[in-house]
Amino acid sequence: MSAPRIPPIQGLLAFEALARLRSVTQAGEELSVTPSAVSHRIRQLELQLGFKLFSRADFTLSTDGAAYLARVREALTVLRQVPGRGAAGTTRLRLAVTPTFSRQLLLPRLALFRHAYPEIELILQVTIPLLNVTAEEADIELRFGTGPWPDRESLLLQSDEVCPVCSPEYLAEAGGFDGFGSPEQIARARLIRCPLEPWRTWFTAHGLTLDEPAGGAQFNDIGLVLDAAVAGFGVALMRMKLGAAWLDSGRLVRLSARSVPSPHHYFLCWKAGALDRWECAAFVEWLQQTLR
């Protein structure tokens, strides 16, 4: 039996470009061919492989297509390497990430990324949420806020809901709060303050005209806010996805069965043109899918 025929490089390049850009016009411009030529190359590649690369008209990858794309990008990376010019097969990707999101949601999943893209060397640095201050230039930034930003292209990565929480010990000390939705209940609590997630979100959702607390402990990191609540500082307004580990471990308990949408979201941001680099596009696509 003869070995399977290797697909033509033109078809592989068209597939990688179309998966990244999701536009036959833009893929054609990048490859200096017509949009119809891109479509023809994709059809020929699918015919040779025996499966569909895209599942929808908007060029969403099929399951087989997503798996094959990872292999294609690995192969193209190797082909781009020139002997004697740097570490073979290694491409550096610089990420600027916020602290708590990284510890709770990103780092536990990064082993999957390293396995899928062993040729990408990740360099992570911490950025300050809202201020978006980084020590060095980054290829991809994780930003927290309402967006958009005039100096960056962005993609909404994750939204969340918030709910008041405290430690079991503080709850026993303060007594029950019965939903934490009335001025009387809130007045009995020590509210932990955080500029990243103001209390006005909770107050407004309950029709309350209360001001932001003017006193009490304050932290500018969501993880520190939750750790302070564990230590008995008082009641914190917790992002439900971000704080799941604190609830699951029993270190914190909810004070209401209700949670309300936060106006703040996590975004992936980059300078115009950054996603033309395959490693940037690969990371953005991977993180989107792994957080679904």
Secondary structure, DSSP 8 states (H G I E B T S, - for coil): --------HHHHHHHHHHHHH--HHHHHHHHTS-HHHHHHHHHHHHHHHTS-SBSSTT--B-HHHHHHHHHHHHHHHHHH--TTSSSTT-EEEEEEE-HHHIIIIIHHHHHHHHHH-TTEEEEEEE-BTTTTB-SS--SEEEEEES---TTSEEEEEE--EEEEEE-HHHHHHH---TTS-SHHHHHTS-B-B-TTS-THHHHHHTT------SSS-B-SSHHHHHHHHHTTS-BEEEETTTTHHHHHTTSSEES-S--EE-S-EEEEEE-TTGGGSHHHHHHHHHHHHHT-
